[in-house]
């Protein structure tokens, strides 16, 4: 039985729709090759497995001095 579940969303910064889909497909392919159970949805991909393995797959941004807030990242879109 899996001990952890993580959902991620891949948001490439490209304007070309075809290139966008290529990048997303490559990321999903990478996840599938890691041997964890995954479910691809229209907005996110959910993985199940051991926490250590899932954390090796996803990117976590951390800085003791702080990171850019969600509000700062999306302000221009609100």
Jmol script that loads the backbone (N, CA, C; Angstrom):
load data "model"
ATOM      1  N   UNK A   1       0.841  -1.175   0.000  1.00  0.00           N
ATOM      2  CA  UNK A   1       0.000   0.000   0.000  1.00  0.00           C
ATOM      3  C   UNK A   1       0.894   1.249   0.000  1.00  0.00           C
ATOM      4  N   UNK A   2       0.593   2.236  -0.881  1.00  0.00           N
ATOM      5  CA  UNK A   2       1.409   3.459  -0.894  1.00  0.00           C
ATOM      6  C   UNK A   2       1.247   4.227   0.410  1.00  0.00           C
ATOM      7  N   UNK A   3       2.316   4.901   0.807  1.00  0.00           N
ATOM      8  CA  UNK A   3       2.279   5.670   2.047  1.00  0.00           C
ATOM      9  C   UNK A   3       2.127   7.165   1.807  1.00  0.00           C
ATOM     10  N   UNK A   4       2.222   7.595   0.534  1.00  0.00           N
ATOM     11  CA  UNK A   4       2.117   9.023   0.235  1.00  0.00           C
ATOM     12  C   UNK A   4       1.472   9.232  -1.128  1.00  0.00           C
ATOM     13  N   UNK A   5       0.873  10.394  -1.283  1.00  0.00           N
ATOM     14  CA  UNK A   5       0.260  10.798  -2.538  1.00  0.00           C
ATOM     15  C   UNK A   5       0.640  12.253  -2.791  1.00  0.00           C
ATOM     16  N   UNK A   6       1.086  12.544  -3.996  1.00  0.00           N
ATOM     17  CA  UNK A   6       1.504  13.899  -4.358  1.00  0.00           C
ATOM     18  C   UNK A   6       0.899  14.231  -5.709  1.00  0.00           C
ATOM     19  N   UNK A   7       0.333  15.433  -5.831  1.00  0.00           N
ATOM     20  CA  UNK A   7      -0.183  15.901  -7.117  1.00  0.00           C
ATOM     21  C   UNK A   7       0.668  17.081  -7.568  1.00  0.00           C
ATOM     22  N   UNK A   8       1.058  17.073  -8.838  1.00  0.00           N
ATOM     23  CA  UNK A   8       1.856  18.181  -9.371  1.00  0.00           C
ATOM     24  C   UNK A   8       1.219  18.687 -10.661  1.00  0.00           C
ATOM     25  N   UNK A   9       1.529  19.942 -10.958  1.00  0.00           N
ATOM     26  CA  UNK A   9       1.079  20.546 -12.202  1.00  0.00           C
ATOM     27  C   UNK A   9       2.310  21.055 -12.937  1.00  0.00           C
ATOM     28  N   UNK A  10       2.396  20.773 -14.205  1.00  0.00           N
ATOM     29  CA  UNK A  10       3.536  21.183 -15.016  1.00  0.00           C
ATOM     30  C   UNK A  10       3.119  22.410 -15.821  1.00  0.00           C
ATOM     31  N   UNK A  11       3.843  23.524 -15.632  1.00  0.00           N
ATOM     32  CA  UNK A  11       3.485  24.781 -16.280  1.00  0.00           C
ATOM     33  C   UNK A  11       4.669  25.365 -17.046  1.00  0.00           C
ATOM     34  N   UNK A  12       4.980  24.822 -18.217  1.00  0.00           N
ATOM     35  CA  UNK A  12       6.109  25.356 -18.986  1.00  0.00           C
ATOM     36  C   UNK A  12       5.828  26.791 -19.439  1.00  0.00           C
ATOM     37  N   UNK A  13       6.865  27.604 -19.483  1.00  0.00           N
ATOM     38  CA  UNK A  13       6.723  28.989 -19.927  1.00  0.00           C
ATOM     39  C   UNK A  13       7.095  29.097 -21.403  1.00  0.00           C
ATOM     40  N   UNK A  14       6.202  28.634 -22.249  1.00  0.00           N
ATOM     41  CA  UNK A  14       6.392  28.737 -23.690  1.00  0.00           C
ATOM     42  C   UNK A  14       5.084  29.217 -24.319  1.00  0.00           C
ATOM     43  N   UNK A  15       5.193  29.895 -25.442  1.00  0.00           N
ATOM     44  CA  UNK A  15       3.996  30.422 -26.108  1.00  0.00           C
ATOM     45  C   UNK A  15       3.462  29.462 -27.159  1.00  0.00           C
ATOM     46  N   UNK A  16       4.318  28.616 -27.697  1.00  0.00           N
ATOM     47  CA  UNK A  16       3.942  27.686 -28.743  1.00  0.00           C
ATOM     48  C   UNK A  16       3.224  26.486 -28.133  1.00  0.00           C
ATOM     49  N   UNK A  17       1.948  26.289 -28.506  1.00  0.00           N
ATOM     50  CA  UNK A  17       1.137  25.206 -27.944  1.00  0.00           C
ATOM     51  C   UNK A  17       1.759  23.834 -28.192  1.00  0.00           C
ATOM     52  N   UNK A  18       2.313  23.621 -29.392  1.00  0.00           N
ATOM     53  CA  UNK A  18       2.918  22.322 -29.693  1.00  0.00           C
ATOM     54  C   UNK A  18       4.120  22.055 -28.795  1.00  0.00           C
ATOM     55  N   UNK A  19       4.941  23.071 -28.587  1.00  0.00           N
ATOM     56  CA  UNK A  19       6.108  22.920 -27.706  1.00  0.00           C
ATOM     57  C   UNK A  19       5.661  22.678 -26.261  1.00  0.00           C
ATOM     58  N   UNK A  20       4.605  23.351 -25.849  1.00  0.00           N
ATOM     59  CA  UNK A  20       4.045  23.177 -24.508  1.00  0.00           C
ATOM     60  C   UNK A  20       3.670  21.720 -24.279  1.00  0.00           C
ATOM     61  N   UNK A  21       2.958  21.143 -25.228  1.00  0.00           N
ATOM     62  CA  UNK A  21       2.520  19.749 -25.089  1.00  0.00           C
ATOM     63  C   UNK A  21       3.700  18.781 -25.104  1.00  0.00           C
ATOM     64  N   UNK A  22       4.721  19.077 -25.888  1.00  0.00           N
ATOM     65  CA  UNK A  22       5.918  18.219 -25.913  1.00  0.00           C
ATOM     66  C   UNK A  22       6.575  18.200 -24.541  1.00  0.00           C
ATOM     67  N   UNK A  23       6.716  19.363 -23.917  1.00  0.00           N
ATOM     68  CA  UNK A  23       7.349  19.455 -22.590  1.00  0.00           C
ATOM     69  C   UNK A  23       6.522  18.708 -21.551  1.00  0.00           C
ATOM     70  N   UNK A  24       5.208  18.904 -21.580  1.00  0.00           N
ATOM     71  CA  UNK A  24       4.325  18.220 -20.620  1.00  0.00           C
ATOM     72  C   UNK A  24       4.404  16.707 -20.824  1.00  0.00           C
ATOM     73  N   UNK A  25       4.362  16.262 -22.076  1.00  0.00           N
ATOM     74  CA  UNK A  25       4.455  14.819 -22.360  1.00  0.00           C
ATOM     75  C   UNK A  25       5.779  14.231 -21.879  1.00  0.00           C
ATOM     76  N   UNK A  26       6.875  14.980 -22.041  1.00  0.00           N
ATOM     77  CA  UNK A  26       8.181  14.510 -21.569  1.00  0.00           C
ATOM     78  C   UNK A  26       8.202  14.385 -20.047  1.00  0.00           C
ATOM     79  N   UNK A  27       7.592  15.346 -19.354  1.00  0.00           N
ATOM     80  CA  UNK A  27       7.550  15.292 -17.891  1.00  0.00           C
ATOM     81  C   UNK A  27       6.722  14.098 -17.419  1.00  0.00           C
ATOM     82  N   UNK A  28       5.593  13.869 -18.048  1.00  0.00           N
ATOM     83  CA  UNK A  28       4.750  12.727 -17.683  1.00  0.00           C
ATOM     84  C   UNK A  28       5.478  11.417 -17.968  1.00  0.00           C
ATOM     85  N   UNK A  29       6.170  11.348 -19.077  1.00  0.00           N
ATOM     86  CA  UNK A  29       6.947  10.152 -19.411  1.00  0.00           C
ATOM     87  C   UNK A  29       8.017   9.896 -18.349  1.00  0.00           C
ATOM     88  N   UNK A  30       8.690  10.953 -17.911  1.00  0.00           N
ATOM     89  CA  UNK A  30       9.695  10.823 -16.859  1.00  0.00           C
ATOM     90  C   UNK A  30       9.074  10.257 -15.587  1.00  0.00           C
ATOM     91  N   UNK A  31       7.931  10.780 -15.199  1.00  0.00           N
ATOM     92  CA  UNK A  31       7.250  10.299 -13.984  1.00  0.00           C
ATOM     93  C   UNK A  31       6.920   8.813 -14.120  1.00  0.00           C
ATOM     94  N   UNK A  32       6.374   8.432 -15.262  1.00  0.00           N
ATOM     95  CA  UNK A  32       5.984   7.029 -15.467  1.00  0.00           C
ATOM     96  C   UNK A  32       7.196   6.089 -15.396  1.00  0.00           C
ATOM     97  N   UNK A  33       8.354   6.547 -15.837  1.00  0.00           N
ATOM     98  CA  UNK A  33       9.563   5.721 -15.801  1.00  0.00           C
ATOM     99  C   UNK A  33      10.113   5.530 -14.387  1.00  0.00           C
ATOM    100  N   UNK A  34       9.621   6.294 -13.419  1.00  0.00           N
ATOM    101  CA  UNK A  34      10.115   6.208 -12.051  1.00  0.00           C
ATOM    102  C   UNK A  34       9.514   5.031 -11.279  1.00  0.00           C
ATOM    103  N   UNK A  35       8.524   4.363 -11.859  1.00  0.00           N
ATOM    104  CA  UNK A  35       7.967   3.168 -11.243  1.00  0.00           C
ATOM    105  C   UNK A  35       6.924   3.424 -10.168  1.00  0.00           C
ATOM    106  N   UNK A  36       6.397   4.638 -10.121  1.00  0.00           N
ATOM    107  CA  UNK A  36       5.333   4.916  -9.153  1.00  0.00           C
ATOM    108  C   UNK A  36       3.992   4.879  -9.875  1.00  0.00           C
ATOM    109  N   UNK A  37       2.937   4.615  -9.122  1.00  0.00           N
ATOM    110  CA  UNK A  37       1.601   4.673  -9.687  1.00  0.00           C
ATOM    111  C   UNK A  37       1.262   6.129  -9.955  1.00  0.00           C
ATOM    112  N   UNK A  38       0.737   6.419 -11.143  1.00  0.00           N
ATOM    113  CA  UNK A  38       0.366   7.805 -11.422  1.00  0.00           C
ATOM    114  C   UNK A  38      -0.923   7.860 -12.218  1.00  0.00           C
ATOM    115  N   UNK A  39      -1.628   8.947 -12.059  1.00  0.00           N
ATOM    116  CA  UNK A  39      -2.881   9.200 -12.765  1.00  0.00           C
ATOM    117  C   UNK A  39      -2.775  10.582 -13.386  1.00  0.00           C
ATOM    118  N   UNK A  40      -2.885  10.650 -14.709  1.00  0.00           N
ATOM    119  CA  UNK A  40      -2.780  11.921 -15.416  1.00  0.00           C
ATOM    120  C   UNK A  40      -4.174  12.507 -15.583  1.00  0.00           C
ATOM    121  N   UNK A  41      -4.331  13.760 -15.149  1.00  0.00           N
ATOM    122  CA  UNK A  41      -5.591  14.471 -15.304  1.00  0.00           C
ATOM    123  C   UNK A  41      -5.392  15.701 -16.171  1.00  0.00           C
ATOM    124  N   UNK A  42      -6.452  16.434 -16.465  1.00  0.00           N
ATOM    125  CA  UNK A  42      -6.331  17.600 -17.325  1.00  0.00           C
ATOM    126  C   UNK A  42      -5.571  18.757 -16.697  1.00  0.00           C
ATOM    127  N   UNK A  43      -5.484  18.812 -15.387  1.00  0.00           N
ATOM    128  CA  UNK A  43      -4.822  19.927 -14.704  1.00  0.00           C
ATOM    129  C   UNK A  43      -3.625  19.521 -13.857  1.00  0.00           C
ATOM    130  N   UNK A  44      -3.508  18.238 -13.544  1.00  0.00           N
ATOM    131  CA  UNK A  44      -2.410  17.797 -12.690  1.00  0.00           C
ATOM    132  C   UNK A  44      -2.177  16.303 -12.855  1.00  0.00           C
ATOM    133  N   UNK A  45      -1.012  15.867 -12.405  1.00  0.00           N
ATOM    134  CA  UNK A  45      -0.684  14.449 -12.374  1.00  0.00           C
ATOM    135  C   UNK A  45      -0.499  14.055 -10.918  1.00  0.00           C
ATOM    136  N   UNK A  46      -1.169  12.990 -10.507  1.00  0.00           N
ATOM    137  CA  UNK A  46      -1.098  12.520  -9.127  1.00  0.00           C
ATOM    138  C   UNK A  46      -0.280  11.244  -9.091  1.00  0.00           C
ATOM    139  N   UNK A  47       0.637  11.188  -8.106  1.00  0.00           N
ATOM    140  CA  UNK A  47       1.499  10.015  -7.936  1.00  0.00           C
ATOM    141  C   UNK A  47       1.269   9.412  -6.560  1.00  0.00           C
ATOM    142  N   UNK A  48       1.423   8.095  -6.477  1.00  0.00           N
ATOM    143  CA  UNK A  48       1.365   7.376  -5.210  1.00  0.00           C
ATOM    144  C   UNK A  48       2.637   6.580  -5.045  1.00  0.00           C
ATOM    145  N   UNK A  49       3.113   6.508  -3.815  1.00  0.00           N
ATOM    146  CA  UNK A  49       4.300   5.708  -3.551  1.00  0.00           C
ATOM    147  C   UNK A  49       4.899   6.042  -2.209  1.00  0.00           C
ATOM    148  N   UNK A  50       6.152   5.707  -2.056  1.00  0.00           N
ATOM    149  CA  UNK A  50       6.871   6.036  -0.828  1.00  0.00           C
ATOM    150  C   UNK A  50       7.260   7.513  -0.868  1.00  0.00           C
ATOM    151  N   UNK A  51       7.146   8.192   0.250  1.00  0.00           N
ATOM    152  CA  UNK A  51       7.390   9.629   0.297  1.00  0.00           C
ATOM    153  C   UNK A  51       8.769  10.004  -0.235  1.00  0.00           C
ATOM    154  N   UNK A  52       9.799   9.293   0.180  1.00  0.00           N
ATOM    155  CA  UNK A  52      11.158   9.602  -0.287  1.00  0.00           C
ATOM    156  C   UNK A  52      11.258   9.557  -1.808  1.00  0.00           C
ATOM    157  N   UNK A  53      10.647   8.548  -2.411  1.00  0.00           N
ATOM    158  CA  UNK A  53      10.706   8.429  -3.861  1.00  0.00           C
ATOM    159  C   UNK A  53       9.930   9.556  -4.543  1.00  0.00           C
ATOM    160  N   UNK A  54       8.768   9.902  -4.010  1.00  0.00           N
ATOM    161  CA  UNK A  54       7.977  10.983  -4.611  1.00  0.00           C
ATOM    162  C   UNK A  54       8.694  12.323  -4.503  1.00  0.00           C
ATOM    163  N   UNK A  55       9.364  12.559  -3.381  1.00  0.00           N
ATOM    164  CA  UNK A  55      10.083  13.811  -3.206  1.00  0.00           C
ATOM    165  C   UNK A  55      11.294  13.916  -4.119  1.00  0.00           C
ATOM    166  N   UNK A  56      11.835  12.797  -4.559  1.00  0.00           N
ATOM    167  CA  UNK A  56      12.937  12.817  -5.525  1.00  0.00           C
ATOM    168  C   UNK A  56      12.435  13.201  -6.917  1.00  0.00           C
ATOM    169  N   UNK A  57      11.173  12.947  -7.195  1.00  0.00           N
ATOM    170  CA  UNK A  57      10.594  13.218  -8.507  1.00  0.00           C
ATOM    171  C   UNK A  57      10.179  14.685  -8.656  1.00  0.00           C
ATOM    172  N   UNK A  58       9.604  15.263  -7.620  1.00  0.00           N
ATOM    173  CA  UNK A  58       9.085  16.639  -7.711  1.00  0.00           C
ATOM    174  C   UNK A  58      10.152  17.661  -7.347  1.00  0.00           C
ATOM    175  N   UNK A  59       9.943  18.889  -7.800  1.00  0.00           N
ATOM    176  CA  UNK A  59      10.862  19.987  -7.480  1.00  0.00           C
ATOM    177  C   UNK A  59      10.238  20.800  -6.362  1.00  0.00           C
ATOM    178  N   UNK A  60      10.977  20.977  -5.293  1.00  0.00           N
ATOM    179  CA  UNK A  60      10.521  21.795  -4.175  1.00  0.00           C
ATOM    180  C   UNK A  60      11.455  22.987  -4.058  1.00  0.00           C
ATOM    181  N   UNK A  61      10.878  24.163  -4.080  1.00  0.00           N
ATOM    182  CA  UNK A  61      11.684  25.376  -3.959  1.00  0.00           C
ATOM    183  C   UNK A  61      11.712  25.766  -2.478  1.00  0.00           C
ATOM    184  N   UNK A  62      12.917  25.842  -1.915  1.00  0.00           N
ATOM    185  CA  UNK A  62      13.083  26.180  -0.501  1.00  0.00           C
ATOM    186  C   UNK A  62      14.259  27.124  -0.336  1.00  0.00           C
ATOM    187  N   UNK A  63      14.083  28.110   0.524  1.00  0.00           N
ATOM    188  CA  UNK A  63      15.173  29.006   0.898  1.00  0.00           C
ATOM    189  C   UNK A  63      14.921  29.482   2.318  1.00  0.00           C
ATOM    190  N   UNK A  64      15.914  29.374   3.204  1.00  0.00           N
ATOM    191  CA  UNK A  64      15.729  29.851   4.575  1.00  0.00           C
ATOM    192  C   UNK A  64      15.409  31.341   4.626  1.00  0.00           C
ATOM    193  N   UNK A  65      15.797  32.079   3.596  1.00  0.00           N
ATOM    194  CA  UNK A  65      15.521  33.516   3.542  1.00  0.00           C
ATOM    195  C   UNK A  65      14.127  33.815   2.996  1.00  0.00           C
ATOM    196  N   UNK A  66      13.437  32.804   2.532  1.00  0.00           N
ATOM    197  CA  UNK A  66      12.090  32.987   1.986  1.00  0.00           C
ATOM    198  C   UNK A  66      12.078  32.822   0.480  1.00  0.00           C
ATOM    199  N   UNK A  67      10.915  32.519  -0.049  1.00  0.00           N
ATOM    200  CA  UNK A  67      10.725  32.358  -1.492  1.00  0.00           C
ATOM    201  C   UNK A  67       9.652  33.341  -1.953  1.00  0.00           C
ATOM    202  N   UNK A  68       9.541  33.508  -3.265  1.00  0.00           N
ATOM    203  CA  UNK A  68       8.513  34.381  -3.812  1.00  0.00           C
ATOM    204  C   UNK A  68       7.142  33.815  -3.441  1.00  0.00           C
ATOM    205  N   UNK A  69       6.268  34.681  -2.968  1.00  0.00           N
ATOM    206  CA  UNK A  69       4.943  34.221  -2.542  1.00  0.00           C
ATOM    207  C   UNK A  69       4.063  33.918  -3.744  1.00  0.00           C
ATOM    208  N   UNK A  70       3.010  33.166  -3.493  1.00  0.00           N
ATOM    209  CA  UNK A  70       2.033  32.874  -4.540  1.00  0.00           C
ATOM    210  C   UNK A  70       1.458  34.178  -5.069  1.00  0.00           C
ATOM    211  N   UNK A  71       1.129  35.099  -4.181  1.00  0.00           N
ATOM    212  CA  UNK A  71       0.568  36.395  -4.585  1.00  0.00           C
ATOM    213  C   UNK A  71       1.524  37.125  -5.529  1.00  0.00           C
ATOM    214  N   UNK A  72       2.810  37.115  -5.215  1.00  0.00           N
ATOM    215  CA  UNK A  72       3.791  37.761  -6.082  1.00  0.00           C
ATOM    216  C   UNK A  72       3.867  37.097  -7.453  1.00  0.00           C
ATOM    217  N   UNK A  73       3.731  35.800  -7.460  1.00  0.00           N
ATOM    218  CA  UNK A  73       3.826  35.065  -8.725  1.00  0.00           C
ATOM    219  C   UNK A  73       2.631  35.302  -9.648  1.00  0.00           C
ATOM    220  N   UNK A  74       1.437  35.496  -9.079  1.00  0.00           N
ATOM    221  CA  UNK A  74       0.238  35.578  -9.902  1.00  0.00           C
ATOM    222  C   UNK A  74      -0.425  36.951  -9.912  1.00  0.00           C
ATOM    223  N   UNK A  75       0.144  37.935  -9.246  1.00  0.00           N
ATOM    224  CA  UNK A  75      -0.473  39.262  -9.129  1.00  0.00           C
ATOM    225  C   UNK A  75      -0.885  39.847 -10.480  1.00  0.00           C
ATOM    226  N   UNK A  76      -0.035  39.725 -11.477  1.00  0.00           N
ATOM    227  CA  UNK A  76      -0.359  40.318 -12.780  1.00  0.00           C
ATOM    228  C   UNK A  76      -1.529  39.641 -13.469  1.00  0.00           C
ATOM    229  N   UNK A  77      -1.925  38.468 -12.986  1.00  0.00           N
ATOM    230  CA  UNK A  77      -3.033  37.732 -13.585  1.00  0.00           C
ATOM    231  C   UNK A  77      -4.340  37.923 -12.830  1.00  0.00           C
ATOM    232  N   UNK A  78      -4.300  38.675 -11.762  1.00  0.00           N
ATOM    233  CA  UNK A  78      -5.507  38.880 -10.926  1.00  0.00           C
ATOM    234  C   UNK A  78      -6.079  40.247 -11.117  1.00  0.00           C
TER     235      UNK A  78
END
end "model"
wireframe off; spacefill off
backbone 0.3
color backbone group
